[in-house]
Amino acid sequence: MKIILIFGPQAVGKMTIGEKVGSAFNLPLLHNHVTLDAIWPYIGWNKDTFRLSDQIRMGIFEHIAEDESHEGIIFTFVWAFDMQEDWNYIKTIKEIFNKEPHEIYFVELAADLEERIRRNTTEYRLEKKPSKRNIEFSHAELTSSRETSTEFI
């Protein structure tokens, strides 16, 4: 079973790359907005949106991990290296899939801010991610988000 975790900042191309990798390996893609965009229209953007999204994701991961016939999954997300809760989140995912014959791969994507701003309004991104259709809000979120880096462990 292949578990491919693709991470990077907003609008870097995680979903697009995830789709290509998914096609190559015949794996489903769970991009980070699948669960978020299913929740926010009902309760808005708040801590509960992310909490509920995480619960759904973990339920999917647990189901896949227990299904020996499942080929695996590709999951995309933003990883804030400076936030301990994000490290704990990754640890939880690794614990779910930490058994034979699961293979866990981490793929980090990067692009400069100018390229990410350009990508933020592409037709394909807006089609796939309803929450990004509020261009003004999405742009403000993208440009104000802090990026930190640390050595990946």
Salt bridges, closest charged atoms under 4 A:
GLU19 OE2 - LYS128 NZ 3.77
ASP37 OD1 - HIS33 ND1 3.45
ASP48 OD1 - ARG51 NE 3.24
ASP54 OD1 - ARG57 NH1 3.58
GLU66 OE2 - LYS99 NZ 2.90
ASP82 OD2 - ARG146 NH2 2.25
GLU95 OE2 - LYS91 NZ 3.99
GLU103 OE1 - LYS2 NZ 3.37
GLU115 OE2 - ARG118 NH2 2.62
GLU141 OE1 - LYS132 NZ 3.10
GLU147 OE2 - ARG116 NH1 2.36
